[in-house]
């Protein structure tokens, strides 16, 4: 079975592109090993006004899965610093609206981490033409095909099913911005962000 | 035998592509021009990798 096509920084950009969380995390986080590549792609997409297609509920779940783990990696003082830095980046018109964090309360720390993390990640998507698409039970059912044939994880399989259905309907090649090499197993997929 | 539908030509522009997504799209959001300013987020890359294994 043919695998995905990997695109590089000099290839013509797609007409539409799907974004997954690995790409968004790398764009927002200068400490991510993939940041330079992701940032270069993000800037190209933004400059060229390429619409970025997402399924918001799917990204939301993936954001939370990662952000939930973050407090274990940070000291409370680091969380407070990140909130201040996030508010500075969101601009004077936005604050996170959080009460002072009780460092001794794990629930409060988690609340603050999820809030700043979500705001930062969604703010990245505000800077590109953003297309949010619906999904239904039929897409969930059909995503099993990608688990069976390409051994994708469940949410990755749903990403593929959704982006391919959107690409088919829109009449464009199925293209994804991602740092996740698991997607290379998907035939006829155009992968951006790995080079 | 039923006639085979001709293959749909690829959309050449994003406008054309988005027009074909009518009914599927929840919203098309125009971008905010203030650029994103990325920041160092210690631990996020590791958290994201661990989360990926749970997907």
gemmi code that builds the backbone of each chain (N, CA, C; Angstrom):
import gemmi

chains = {
    "A": [
        ("UNK", (0.858, -1.198, 0.000), (0.000, 0.000, 0.000), (0.890, 1.242, 0.000)),
        ("UNK", (0.564, 2.205, -0.836), (1.369, 3.428, -0.878), (1.171, 4.233, 0.385)),
        ("UNK", (2.230, 4.883, 0.779), (2.162, 5.685, 1.985), (1.944, 7.143, 1.633)),
        ("UNK", (1.922, 7.950, 2.699), (1.680, 9.374, 2.535), (2.847, 10.053, 1.825)),
        ("UNK", (2.580, 11.224, 1.289), (3.600, 12.074, 0.674), (4.011, 13.135, 1.681)),
        ("UNK", (5.317, 13.257, 1.899), (5.824, 14.262, 2.838), (6.260, 15.495, 2.063)),
        ("UNK", (5.776, 16.655, 2.462), (6.087, 17.900, 1.766), (7.084, 18.730, 2.555)),
        ("UNK", (7.882, 19.490, 1.815), (8.916, 20.302, 2.426), (8.656, 21.784, 2.256)),
        ("UNK", (9.603, 22.589, 2.740), (9.392, 24.040, 2.799), (9.355, 24.754, 1.456)),
        ("UNK", (9.738, 24.071, 0.387), (9.691, 24.737, -0.917), (8.544, 24.228, -1.786)),
        ("UNK", (7.771, 23.294, -1.270), (6.640, 22.769, -2.043), (5.490, 23.773, -2.023)),
        ("UNK", (4.710, 23.778, -3.093), (3.530, 24.644, -3.132), (2.562, 24.256, -2.032)),
        ("UNK", (2.033, 25.250, -1.355), (1.115, 24.987, -0.249), (-0.210, 24.425, -0.752)),
        ("UNK", (-0.892, 23.646, 0.102), (-2.209, 23.121, -0.310), (-3.263, 24.221, -0.275)),
        ("UNK", (-4.420, 23.905, -0.860), (-5.525, 24.844, -0.885), (-6.192, 24.925, 0.489)),
        ("UNK", (-6.292, 23.782, 1.136), (-6.802, 23.701, 2.508), (-5.872, 22.773, 3.268)),
        ("UNK", (-5.780, 22.953, 4.559), (-4.951, 22.035, 5.340), (-5.602, 21.750, 6.676)),
        ("UNK", (-5.554, 20.486, 7.079), (-6.066, 20.053, 8.382), (-4.932, 20.209, 9.397)),
        ("UNK", (-5.282, 20.597, 10.636), (-4.259, 20.744, 11.672), (-4.523, 19.772, 12.817)),
        ("UNK", (-3.460, 19.128, 13.279), (-3.640, 18.301, 14.470), (-2.885, 18.936, 15.640)),
        ("UNK", (-3.051, 18.381, 16.819), (-2.526, 19.028, 18.017), (-1.011, 19.052, 18.064)),
        ("UNK", (-0.358, 18.032, 17.497), (1.111, 18.024, 17.564), (1.679, 19.259, 16.873)),
        ("UNK", (1.051, 19.639, 15.774), (1.489, 20.840, 15.045), (1.255, 22.092, 15.897)),
        ("UNK", (0.075, 22.204, 16.479), (-0.253, 23.397, 17.265), (0.617, 23.513, 18.514)),
        ("UNK", (0.866, 22.396, 19.172), (1.758, 22.423, 20.333), (3.149, 22.917, 19.925)),
        ("UNK", (3.638, 22.416, 18.829), (4.990, 22.786, 18.397), (5.051, 24.246, 17.967)),
        ("UNK", (3.986, 24.758, 17.371), (3.959, 26.163, 16.960), (4.040, 27.073, 18.187)),
        ("UNK", (3.296, 26.739, 19.207), (3.166, 27.621, 20.376), (4.356, 27.546, 21.330)),
        ("UNK", (5.052, 26.434, 21.337), (6.061, 26.154, 22.354), (7.463, 26.197, 21.768)),
        ("UNK", (8.242, 27.222, 22.115), (9.583, 27.357, 21.553), (10.525, 26.268, 22.049)),
        ("UNK", (10.133, 25.539, 23.099), (10.979, 24.457, 23.608), (10.681, 23.119, 22.932)),
        ("UNK", (9.668, 23.082, 22.080), (9.352, 21.830, 21.388), (10.435, 21.542, 20.335)),
        ("UNK", (10.931, 20.297, 20.289), (11.975, 19.981, 19.292), (11.549, 20.279, 17.866)),
        ("UNK", (10.254, 20.244, 17.607), (9.763, 20.508, 16.252), (9.353, 21.951, 16.022)),
        ("UNK", (9.657, 22.842, 16.960), (9.150, 24.211, 16.866), (9.599, 24.935, 15.600)),
        ("UNK", (10.866, 24.839, 15.259), (11.377, 25.613, 14.114), (10.649, 25.217, 12.827)),
        ("UNK", (10.495, 23.915, 12.621), (9.817, 23.435, 11.411), (8.345, 23.810, 11.432)),
        ("UNK", (7.706, 23.607, 12.576), (6.279, 23.928, 12.686), (6.052, 25.426, 12.506)),
        ("UNK", (6.916, 26.213, 13.103), (6.759, 27.662, 13.012), (6.920, 28.137, 11.566)),
        ("UNK", (7.897, 27.574, 10.870), (8.110, 27.959, 9.465), (6.865, 27.647, 8.635)),
        ("UNK", (6.276, 26.484, 8.859), (5.063, 26.117, 8.123), (3.909, 27.021, 8.505)),
        ("UNK", (3.769, 27.277, 9.796), (2.690, 28.149, 10.292), (2.795, 29.538, 9.645)),
        ("UNK", (4.004, 30.083, 9.575), (4.179, 31.405, 8.990), (3.837, 31.402, 7.501)),
        ("UNK", (4.221, 30.330, 6.816), (3.890, 30.235, 5.383), (2.375, 30.197, 5.197)),
        ("UNK", (1.702, 29.359, 5.998), (0.247, 29.223, 5.887), (-0.443, 30.549, 6.205)),
        ("UNK", (0.044, 31.199, 7.243), (-0.587, 32.458, 7.669), (-0.396, 33.538, 6.604)),
        ("UNK", (0.799, 33.620, 6.091), (1.105, 34.638, 5.082), (0.306, 34.411, 3.809)),
        ("UNK", (0.134, 33.133, 3.444), (-0.575, 32.802, 2.203), (-2.076, 32.689, 2.412)),
        ("UNK", (-2.536, 32.917, 3.652), (-3.980, 32.848, 3.926), (-4.583, 31.485, 3.613)),
        ("UNK", (-3.863, 30.441, 3.858), (-4.387, 29.096, 3.616), (-5.352, 28.748, 4.753)),
        ("UNK", (-6.595, 28.419, 4.439), (-7.525, 28.053, 5.509), (-7.070, 26.776, 6.216)),
        ("UNK", (-7.147, 26.831, 7.532), (-6.810, 25.674, 8.357), (-8.114, 25.064, 8.853)),
        ("UNK", (-8.275, 23.784, 8.604), (-9.524, 23.092, 8.932), (-9.329, 22.277, 10.196)),
        ("UNK", (-10.275, 22.382, 11.109), (-10.191, 21.626, 12.352), (-11.558, 21.084, 12.733)),
        ("UNK", (-11.506, 20.103, 13.620), (-12.718, 19.663, 14.304), (-12.516, 20.079, 15.757)),
        ("UNK", (-13.216, 21.094, 16.185), (-12.926, 21.670, 17.496), (-13.077, 20.681, 18.648)),
        ("UNK", (-14.138, 19.884, 18.710), (-14.247, 18.949, 19.833), (-13.085, 17.964, 19.906)),
        ("UNK", (-12.604, 17.544, 18.760), (-11.498, 16.594, 18.727), (-10.209, 17.242, 19.257)),
        ("UNK", (-9.946, 18.457, 18.809), (-8.754, 19.161, 19.301), (-8.886, 19.443, 20.798)),
        ("UNK", (-10.094, 19.795, 21.201), (-10.324, 20.111, 22.621), (-9.927, 18.924, 23.500)),
        ("UNK", (-10.372, 17.753, 23.116), (-10.064, 16.542, 23.887), (-8.571, 16.296, 23.907)),
        ("UNK", (-7.925, 16.487, 22.782), (-6.476, 16.256, 22.719), (-5.712, 17.303, 23.510)),
        ("UNK", (-6.147, 18.537, 23.489), (-5.507, 19.573, 24.314), (-5.547, 19.147, 25.772)),
        ("UNK", (-6.749, 18.769, 26.225), (-6.915, 18.431, 27.630), (-6.062, 17.231, 28.030)),
        ("UNK", (-5.967, 16.246, 27.142), (-5.186, 15.047, 27.460), (-3.735, 15.409, 27.744)),
        ("UNK", (-3.187, 16.314, 26.960), (-1.801, 16.731, 27.167), (-1.678, 17.718, 28.323)),
        ("UNK", (-2.549, 18.708, 28.365), (-2.442, 19.742, 29.401), (-2.643, 19.151, 30.791)),
        ("UNK", (-3.443, 18.112, 30.893), (-3.682, 17.474, 32.182), (-2.376, 16.922, 32.754)),
        ("UNK", (-1.468, 16.538, 31.899), (-0.194, 15.974, 32.362), (0.811, 17.058, 32.726)),
        ("UNK", (0.573, 18.266, 32.272), (1.583, 19.307, 32.423), (1.886, 19.674, 33.878)),
        ("UNK", (0.897, 19.742, 34.769), (1.226, 20.112, 36.158), (2.261, 19.193, 36.803)),
        ("UNK", (2.350, 17.953, 36.343), (3.348, 17.038, 36.927), (4.756, 17.438, 36.525)),
        ("UNK", (4.847, 18.236, 35.457), (6.163, 18.637, 34.942), (6.590, 19.999, 35.462)),
        ("UNK", (5.677, 20.725, 36.107), (5.971, 22.112, 36.470), (5.834, 22.352, 37.964)),
        ("UNK", (6.622, 23.272, 38.449), (6.411, 23.760, 39.816), (5.320, 24.833, 39.758)),
        ("UNK", (4.573, 25.024, 40.841), (3.507, 26.042, 40.823), (4.000, 27.419, 40.405)),
        ("UNK", (5.214, 27.768, 40.808), (5.734, 29.084, 40.431), (5.891, 29.177, 38.908)),
        ("UNK", (6.246, 28.051, 38.286), (6.375, 28.048, 36.826), (5.003, 28.227, 36.180)),
        ("UNK", (3.979, 27.628, 36.766), (2.625, 27.788, 36.235), (2.222, 29.255, 36.295)),
        ("UNK", (2.505, 29.904, 37.414), (2.152, 31.319, 37.559), (2.885, 32.156, 36.508)),
        ("UNK", (4.127, 31.842, 36.289), (4.924, 32.567, 35.293), (4.325, 32.380, 33.897)),
        ("UNK", (3.918, 31.159, 33.579), (3.342, 30.878, 32.271), (2.036, 31.640, 32.064)),
        ("UNK", (1.254, 31.756, 33.115), (0.002, 32.499, 33.008), (0.285, 33.965, 32.719)),
        ("UNK", (1.251, 34.532, 33.408), (1.611, 35.938, 33.181), (2.088, 36.117, 31.748)),
        ("UNK", (2.943, 35.206, 31.304), (3.479, 35.299, 29.937), (2.375, 35.123, 28.895)),
        ("UNK", (1.432, 34.225, 29.163), (0.333, 34.002, 28.227), (-0.529, 35.248, 28.128)),
        ("UNK", (-0.836, 35.858, 29.252), (-1.643, 37.076, 29.229), (-0.919, 38.176, 28.470)),
        ("UNK", (0.396, 38.264, 28.620), (1.169, 39.276, 27.891), (1.076, 39.030, 26.392)),
        ("UNK", (1.048, 37.776, 26.006), (1.000, 37.450, 24.580), (-0.393, 37.600, 23.986)),
        ("UNK", (-1.407, 37.423, 24.813), (-2.767, 37.568, 24.300), (-3.120, 39.033, 24.076)),
        ("UNK", (-2.350, 39.926, 24.679), (-2.600, 41.335, 24.454), (-3.385, 41.951, 25.590)),
        ("UNK", (-3.425, 43.255, 25.577), (-3.974, 43.979, 26.714), (-5.462, 43.731, 26.881)),
        ("UNK", (-6.131, 43.314, 25.793), (-7.579, 43.163, 25.883), (-8.011, 41.824, 26.439)),
        ("UNK", (-7.044, 40.949, 26.717), (-7.450, 39.633, 27.203), (-6.718, 39.285, 28.492)),
        ("UNK", (-7.463, 38.799, 29.435), (-6.829, 38.194, 30.610), (-7.458, 36.829, 30.782)),
        ("UNK", (-6.806, 36.007, 31.544), (-7.330, 34.670, 31.737), (-8.439, 34.650, 32.784)),
        ("UNK", (-8.621, 35.764, 33.502), (-9.735, 35.837, 34.437), (-9.643, 34.841, 35.570)),
        ("UNK", (-8.447, 34.480, 35.951), (-8.294, 33.468, 36.993), (-8.010, 34.128, 38.336)),
        ("UNK", (-8.558, 33.511, 39.362), (-8.221, 33.988, 40.705), (-6.776, 33.603, 40.991)),
        ("UNK", (-6.211, 34.242, 41.975), (-4.854, 33.892, 42.378), (-4.805, 32.396, 42.685)),
        ("UNK", (-3.799, 31.753, 42.140), (-3.746, 30.305, 42.260), (-3.313, 29.863, 43.650)),
        ("UNK", (-4.062, 28.955, 44.226), (-3.665, 28.345, 45.488), (-2.701, 27.220, 45.149)),
        ("UNK", (-1.436, 27.446, 45.401), (-0.403, 26.494, 44.990), (-0.539, 25.141, 45.678)),
        ("UNK", (-1.201, 25.148, 46.821), (-1.309, 23.886, 47.566), (-2.491, 23.046, 47.103)),
        ("UNK", (-3.306, 23.584, 46.233), (-4.511, 22.895, 45.777), (-4.279, 22.341, 44.365)),
        ("UNK", (-4.105, 21.031, 44.231), (-3.852, 20.457, 42.889), (-4.958, 20.794, 41.889)),
        ("UNK", (-6.193, 20.878, 42.361), (-7.296, 21.198, 41.446), (-7.138, 22.614, 40.900)),
        ("UNK", (-6.708, 23.541, 41.748), (-6.507, 24.922, 41.306), (-5.366, 25.004, 40.296)),
        ("UNK", (-4.315, 24.254, 40.550), (-3.183, 24.245, 39.623), (-3.629, 23.694, 38.273)),
        ("UNK", (-4.391, 22.591, 38.321), (-4.875, 22.018, 37.049), (-5.769, 23.011, 36.313)),
        ("UNK", (-6.617, 23.701, 37.065), (-7.510, 24.674, 36.435), (-6.702, 25.748, 35.714)),
        ("UNK", (-5.675, 26.241, 36.377), (-4.868, 27.305, 35.780), (-4.106, 26.796, 34.560)),
        ("UNK", (-3.581, 25.594, 34.654), (-2.814, 25.045, 33.524), (-3.715, 24.844, 32.316)),
        ("UNK", (-4.887, 24.254, 32.551), (-5.786, 24.031, 31.420), (-6.231, 25.351, 30.804)),
        ("UNK", (-6.438, 26.357, 31.642), (-6.933, 27.625, 31.122), (-5.878, 28.319, 30.263)),
        ("UNK", (-4.661, 28.438, 30.775), (-3.665, 29.152, 29.976), (-3.292, 28.341, 28.740)),
        ("UNK", (-3.239, 27.035, 28.906), (-2.876, 26.184, 27.777), (-3.882, 26.287, 26.649)),
        ("UNK", (-5.164, 26.181, 27.007), (-6.208, 26.277, 25.975), (-6.183, 27.632, 25.308)),
        ("UNK", (-6.079, 28.688, 26.092), (-6.103, 30.034, 25.509), (-4.951, 30.215, 24.540)),
        ("UNK", (-3.781, 29.724, 24.919), (-2.623, 29.900, 24.036), (-2.814, 29.117, 22.745)),
        ("UNK", (-3.283, 27.890, 22.861), (-3.443, 27.054, 21.674), (-4.516, 27.604, 20.752)),
        ("UNK", (-5.650, 28.019, 21.309), (-6.700, 28.578, 20.457), (-6.248, 29.905, 19.847)),
        ("UNK", (-5.407, 30.650, 20.573), (-4.962, 31.937, 20.025), (-4.136, 31.727, 18.761)),
        ("UNK", (-3.435, 30.600, 18.687), (-2.672, 30.310, 17.471), (-3.616, 30.167, 16.285)),
        ("UNK", (-4.776, 29.571, 16.522), (-5.722, 29.338, 15.435), (-6.492, 30.602, 15.070)),
        ("UNK", (-6.432, 31.620, 15.923), (-7.110, 32.870, 15.590), (-6.334, 33.676, 14.550)),
        ("UNK", (-5.088, 33.294, 14.323), (-4.247, 34.093, 13.440), (-4.209, 33.535, 12.015)),
        ("UNK", (-5.022, 32.521, 11.749), (-5.126, 31.971, 10.397), (-6.615, 31.931, 10.044)),
        ("UNK", (-6.950, 31.871, 8.717), (-8.354, 31.659, 8.358), (-8.750, 30.262, 8.856)),
        ("UNK", (-9.710, 30.196, 9.725), (-10.014, 28.942, 10.409), (-11.373, 28.407, 9.971)),
        ("UNK", (-11.409, 27.156, 9.628), (-12.637, 26.506, 9.204), (-12.932, 25.379, 10.191)),
        ("UNK", (-14.062, 25.463, 10.852), (-14.441, 24.425, 11.809), (-15.521, 23.562, 11.168)),
        ("UNK", (-15.321, 22.266, 11.208), (-16.280, 21.369, 10.570), (-16.959, 20.491, 11.606)),
        ("UNK", (-18.161, 20.065, 11.223), (-18.922, 19.169, 12.098), (-18.460, 17.741, 11.887)),
        ("UNK", (-18.767, 16.912, 12.875), (-18.607, 15.476, 12.640), (-19.759, 14.743, 13.321)),
        ("UNK", (-19.992, 13.524, 12.859), (-21.108, 12.763, 13.405), (-20.723, 11.326, 13.670)),
        ("UNK", (-21.709, 10.562, 14.100), (-21.469, 9.169, 14.458), (-20.891, 8.380, 13.276)),
        ("UNK", (-21.333, 8.734, 12.070), (-20.864, 7.958, 10.911), (-19.353, 8.104, 10.741)),
        ("UNK", (-18.805, 9.269, 11.073), (-17.357, 9.460, 10.953), (-16.618, 8.637, 12.004)),
        ("UNK", (-17.182, 8.564, 13.186), (-16.574, 7.753, 14.234), (-16.545, 6.289, 13.801)),
        ("UNK", (-17.670, 5.826, 13.275), (-17.761, 4.425, 12.840), (-16.760, 4.152, 11.719)),
        ("UNK", (-16.697, 5.054, 10.774), (-15.802, 4.854, 9.621), (-14.335, 4.945, 10.002)),
        ("UNK", (-14.024, 5.631, 11.094), (-12.620, 5.814, 11.469), (-11.976, 4.486, 11.866)),
        ("UNK", (-12.807, 3.518, 12.205), (-12.266, 2.203, 12.556), (-11.444, 1.607, 11.406)),
        ("UNK", (-11.822, 1.947, 10.198), (-11.103, 1.449, 9.008), (-9.623, 1.809, 9.085)),
        ("UNK", (-9.308, 3.017, 9.589), (-7.915, 3.467, 9.621), (-7.145, 2.807, 10.763)),
        ("UNK", (-7.851, 2.393, 11.783), (-7.222, 1.616, 12.847), (-6.848, 0.247, 12.297)),
        ("UNK", (-7.779, -0.348, 11.575), (-7.560, -1.695, 11.049), (-6.467, -1.715, 9.988)),
        ("UNK", (-6.502, -0.809, 9.040), (-5.605, -0.865, 7.895), (-4.262, -0.206, 8.146)),
        ("UNK", (-4.231, 0.873, 8.929), (-2.983, 1.623, 9.117), (-2.471, 1.568, 10.552)),
        ("UNK", (-3.186, 0.834, 11.414), (-2.779, 0.702, 12.814), (-2.685, 2.068, 13.506)),
        ("UNK", (-3.581, 2.976, 13.160), (-3.578, 4.283, 13.799), (-4.220, 4.203, 15.178)),
        ("UNK", (-3.804, 5.113, 16.044), (-4.490, 5.244, 17.326), (-5.894, 5.806, 17.057)),
        ("UNK", (-6.772, 5.648, 18.049), (-8.187, 5.951, 17.825), (-8.439, 7.386, 17.365)),
        ("UNK", (-7.849, 8.352, 18.084), (-8.124, 9.746, 17.722), (-7.435, 10.123, 16.417)),
        ("UNK", (-6.284, 9.557, 16.153), (-5.625, 9.787, 14.861), (-6.502, 9.260, 13.729)),
        ("UNK", (-7.111, 8.098, 13.957), (-7.991, 7.519, 12.947), (-9.178, 8.449, 12.681)),
        ("UNK", (-9.686, 9.066, 13.724), (-10.806, 9.990, 13.543), (-10.344, 11.240, 12.780)),
        ("UNK", (-9.136, 11.723, 13.095), (-8.565, 12.835, 12.329), (-8.559, 12.490, 10.837)),
        ("UNK", (-8.054, 11.306, 10.513), (-7.909, 10.921, 9.108), (-9.273, 10.802, 8.437)),
        ("UNK", (-10.220, 10.180, 9.114), (-11.543, 10.019, 8.520), (-12.171, 11.376, 8.248)),
        ("UNK", (-12.034, 12.281, 9.188), (-12.636, 13.602, 9.025), (-11.932, 14.403, 7.926)),
        ("UNK", (-10.612, 14.385, 7.946), (-9.927, 15.222, 6.969), (-10.107, 14.677, 5.557)),
        ("UNK", (-10.184, 13.369, 5.424), (-10.408, 12.809, 4.092), (-11.833, 13.090, 3.601)),
        ("UNK", (-12.784, 13.046, 4.509), (-14.154, 13.329, 4.074), (-14.288, 14.799, 3.677)),
        ("UNK", (-13.600, 15.667, 4.413), (-13.619, 17.092, 4.053), (-12.917, 17.306, 2.719)),
        ("UNK", (-11.768, 16.671, 2.530), (-11.003, 16.831, 1.286), (-11.814, 16.315, 0.102)),
        ("UNK", (-12.478, 15.186, 0.274), (-13.301, 14.630, -0.809), (-14.426, 15.591, -1.172)),
        ("UNK", (-15.084, 16.113, -0.166), (-16.208, 17.016, -0.419), (-15.718, 18.322, -1.043)),
        ("UNK", (-14.575, 18.813, -0.566), (-14.051, 20.084, -1.072), (-13.360, 19.927, -2.420)),
        ("UNK", (-13.044, 18.701, -2.782), (-12.354, 18.468, -4.046), (-10.899, 18.901, -4.005)),
        ("UNK", (-10.222, 18.554, -2.911), (-8.812, 18.906, -2.764), (-8.053, 17.693, -2.227)),
        ("UNK", (-6.738, 17.657, -2.436), (-5.960, 16.575, -1.828), (-6.035, 16.654, -0.305)),
        ("UNK", (-6.061, 15.503, 0.352), (-6.122, 15.462, 1.813), (-4.755, 15.844, 2.380)),
        ("UNK", (-4.697, 16.972, 3.074), (-3.433, 17.502, 3.570), (-3.529, 17.775, 5.060)),
        ("UNK", (-2.466, 17.449, 5.782), (-2.468, 17.639, 7.227), (-1.171, 18.271, 7.699)),
        ("UNK", (-1.281, 19.219, 8.622), (-0.117, 19.799, 9.294), (0.055, 19.041, 10.598)),
        ("UNK", (1.157, 18.329, 10.709), (1.362, 17.465, 11.872), (2.832, 17.177, 12.068)),
        ("UNK", (3.203, 16.817, 13.298), (4.550, 16.317, 13.557), (4.495, 14.826, 13.897)),
        ("UNK", (3.345, 14.239, 13.719), (3.119, 12.849, 14.103), (3.399, 11.920, 12.921)),
        ("UNK", (4.458, 11.152, 13.031), (4.858, 10.288, 11.911), (3.911, 9.107, 11.709)),
        ("UNK", (3.005, 8.858, 12.654), (2.035, 7.771, 12.463), (1.186, 7.994, 11.206)),
        ("UNK", (0.980, 9.251, 10.835), (0.145, 9.552, 9.680), (0.803, 9.154, 8.366)),
        ("UNK", (2.092, 8.854, 8.396), (2.788, 8.454, 7.173), (2.256, 7.127, 6.626)),
        ("UNK", (1.576, 6.376, 7.472), (1.039, 5.081, 7.041), (-0.229, 5.228, 6.205)),
        ("UNK", (-0.763, 6.436, 6.119), (-2.047, 6.628, 5.440), (-1.812, 6.904, 3.957)),
        ("UNK", (-2.345, 6.072, 3.076), (-2.128, 6.305, 1.650), (-2.840, 7.561, 1.164)),
        ("UNK", (-2.262, 8.185, 0.152), (-2.840, 9.368, -0.497), (-2.984, 10.561, 0.434)),
        ("UNK", (-2.262, 10.569, 1.523), (-2.299, 11.709, 2.442), (-1.085, 12.589, 2.188)),
        ("UNK", (-1.263, 13.894, 2.256), (-0.161, 14.842, 2.075), (0.187, 15.415, 3.451)),
        ("UNK", (1.402, 15.142, 3.893), (1.816, 15.483, 5.255), (2.761, 16.666, 5.225)),
        ("UNK", (2.442, 17.655, 6.003), (3.251, 18.872, 6.125), (3.679, 19.022, 7.575)),
        ("UNK", (4.943, 19.448, 7.767), (5.419, 19.718, 9.111), (6.542, 18.827, 9.573)),
        ("UNK", (6.854, 17.791, 8.764), (7.921, 16.874, 9.155), (9.266, 17.275, 8.560)),
        ("UNK", (9.252, 18.144, 7.552), (10.515, 18.596, 6.934), (10.567, 20.125, 6.927)),
    ],
    "B": [
        ("UNK", (-26.499, -1.021, -16.900), (-25.427, -0.673, -15.959), (-25.500, 0.820, -15.697)),
        ("UNK", (-25.376, 1.224, -14.431), (-25.465, 2.646, -14.105), (-24.239, 3.365, -14.637)),
        ("UNK", (-24.464, 4.588, -15.111), (-23.324, 5.350, -15.618), (-22.434, 5.777, -14.465)),
        ("UNK", (-21.154, 5.709, -14.721), (-20.217, 6.126, -13.687), (-20.184, 7.652, -13.688)),
        ("UNK", (-20.226, 8.259, -12.497), (-20.169, 9.720, -12.417), (-18.762, 10.163, -12.789)),
        ("UNK", (-18.640, 11.234, -13.553), (-17.293, 11.720, -13.866), (-16.610, 12.206, -12.590)),
        ("UNK", (-15.298, 12.018, -12.539), (-14.556, 12.444, -11.350), (-14.663, 13.957, -11.221)),
        ("UNK", (-14.817, 14.408, -9.998), (-14.943, 15.839, -9.750), (-13.577, 16.475, -9.919)),
        ("UNK", (-13.522, 17.604, -10.634), (-12.244, 18.288, -10.784), (-11.841, 18.864, -9.441)),
        ("UNK", (-10.553, 18.890, -9.200), (-10.068, 19.454, -7.943), (-10.402, 20.937, -7.868)),
        ("UNK", (-10.719, 21.406, -6.686), (-10.887, 22.843, -6.470), (-9.516, 23.496, -6.610)),
        ("UNK", (-9.495, 24.615, -7.305), (-8.197, 25.244, -7.564), (-7.859, 26.307, -6.526)),
        ("UNK", (-8.879, 26.823, -5.868), (-8.631, 27.859, -4.870), (-9.326, 27.480, -3.566)),
        ("UNK", (-8.911, 28.124, -2.485), (-9.550, 27.835, -1.192), (-11.004, 28.294, -1.205)),
        ("UNK", (-11.291, 29.367, -1.938), (-12.667, 29.862, -2.016), (-13.577, 28.818, -2.646)),
        ("UNK", (-13.060, 28.224, -3.721), (-13.818, 27.182, -4.418), (-13.997, 25.975, -3.500)),
        ("UNK", (-12.942, 25.613, -2.808), (-12.993, 24.462, -1.907), (-13.994, 24.700, -0.787)),
        ("UNK", (-13.959, 25.892, -0.201), (-14.874, 26.192, 0.905), (-16.326, 26.223, 0.434)),
        ("UNK", (-16.539, 26.671, -0.789), (-17.906, 26.701, -1.326), (-18.477, 25.291, -1.411)),
        ("UNK", (-17.623, 24.320, -1.686), (-18.091, 22.934, -1.800), (-18.376, 22.323, -0.434)),
        ("UNK", (-17.909, 22.968, 0.618), (-18.112, 22.424, 1.968), (-19.395, 22.932, 2.614)),
        ("UNK", (-20.239, 23.569, 1.836), (-21.480, 24.118, 2.371), (-22.255, 23.002, 3.084)),
        ("UNK", (-22.740, 23.324, 4.262), (-23.494, 22.349, 5.028), (-22.623, 21.556, 5.987)),
        ("UNK", (-21.361, 21.549, 5.726), (-20.440, 20.772, 6.571), (-19.695, 21.688, 7.534)),
        ("UNK", (-19.585, 22.936, 7.112), (-18.764, 23.868, 7.870), (-19.592, 24.511, 8.977)),
        ("UNK", (-19.024, 24.525, 10.175), (-19.682, 25.190, 11.296), (-19.467, 26.684, 11.190)),
        ("UNK", (-18.249, 27.068, 10.979), (-17.959, 28.497, 10.868), (-16.648, 28.695, 10.132)),
        ("UNK", (-16.579, 29.760, 9.410), (-15.311, 30.181, 8.831), (-14.929, 31.454, 9.552)),
        ("UNK", (-13.798, 31.401, 10.193), (-13.416, 32.517, 11.055), (-12.286, 33.286, 10.389)),
        ("UNK", (-12.481, 34.574, 10.265), (-11.403, 35.368, 9.663), (-10.282, 35.509, 10.667)),
        ("UNK", (-9.130, 35.665, 10.165), (-8.016, 35.682, 11.072), (-7.853, 37.030, 11.738)),
        ("UNK", (-7.249, 36.944, 12.913), (-6.867, 38.140, 13.661), (-5.459, 38.485, 13.227)),
        ("UNK", (-5.189, 39.731, 12.894), (-3.895, 40.043, 12.305), (-2.747, 40.110, 13.291)),
        ("UNK", (-3.065, 40.272, 14.560), (-1.967, 40.302, 15.525), (-1.288, 38.938, 15.519)),
        ("UNK", (-0.011, 38.886, 15.262), (0.639, 37.578, 15.127), (0.751, 36.857, 16.464)),
        ("UNK", (0.813, 35.565, 16.376), (1.040, 34.754, 17.567), (2.469, 34.955, 18.043)),
        ("UNK", (2.653, 34.989, 19.349), (4.002, 35.046, 19.902), (4.237, 33.765, 20.697)),
        ("UNK", (4.968, 32.831, 20.142), (5.194, 31.580, 20.870), (6.037, 31.829, 22.114)),
        ("UNK", (6.014, 30.879, 23.001), (6.739, 31.056, 24.261), (7.312, 29.718, 24.726)),
        ("UNK", (8.322, 29.770, 25.591), (8.850, 28.509, 26.136), (7.871, 27.954, 27.161)),
        ("UNK", (7.453, 26.719, 26.981), (6.539, 26.066, 27.923), (7.215, 24.784, 28.391)),
        ("UNK", (7.919, 24.854, 29.509), (8.641, 23.674, 29.993), (7.691, 22.498, 30.219)),
        ("UNK", (8.119, 21.336, 29.793), (7.335, 20.139, 30.068), (6.231, 19.840, 29.089)),
        ("UNK", (5.853, 20.794, 28.257), (4.713, 20.569, 27.368), (5.035, 19.531, 26.298)),
        ("UNK", (6.238, 19.590, 25.737), (6.586, 18.625, 24.693), (6.509, 17.201, 25.253)),
        ("UNK", (7.012, 17.016, 26.459), (6.967, 15.688, 27.080), (5.519, 15.290, 27.385)),
        ("UNK", (4.741, 16.227, 27.902), (3.334, 15.942, 28.206), (2.576, 15.584, 26.929)),
        ("UNK", (2.879, 16.293, 25.854), (2.203, 16.021, 24.583), (2.588, 14.644, 24.053)),
        ("UNK", (3.844, 14.267, 24.204), (4.278, 12.931, 23.756), (3.579, 11.845, 24.537)),
        ("UNK", (3.499, 12.023, 25.850), (2.818, 11.012, 26.687), (1.333, 10.950, 26.351)),
        ("UNK", (0.746, 12.103, 26.097), (-0.674, 12.137, 25.752), (-0.911, 11.435, 24.425)),
        ("UNK", (0.037, 11.565, 23.525), (-0.115, 10.947, 22.214), (-0.260, 9.434, 22.328)),
        ("UNK", (0.436, 8.857, 23.286), (0.370, 7.402, 23.441), (-1.004, 6.971, 23.955)),
        ("UNK", (-1.795, 7.924, 24.473), (-3.125, 7.599, 24.987), (-4.206, 7.798, 23.937)),
        ("UNK", (-3.820, 8.242, 22.750), (-4.831, 8.579, 21.748), (-5.412, 7.332, 21.076)),
    ],
}
model = gemmi.Model(1)
for chain_id, residues in chains.items():
    chain = gemmi.Chain(chain_id)
    for i, (resn, *xyz) in enumerate(residues, 1):
        res = gemmi.Residue()
        res.name, res.seqid = resn, gemmi.SeqId(i, " ")
        for name, pos in zip(("N", "CA", "C"), xyz):
            atom = gemmi.Atom()
            atom.name, atom.element = name, gemmi.Element(name[0])
            atom.pos, atom.b_iso = gemmi.Position(*pos), 0.0
            res.add_atom(atom)
        chain.add_residue(res)
    model.add_chain(chain)
structure = gemmi.Structure()
structure.add_model(model)
structure.setup_entities()
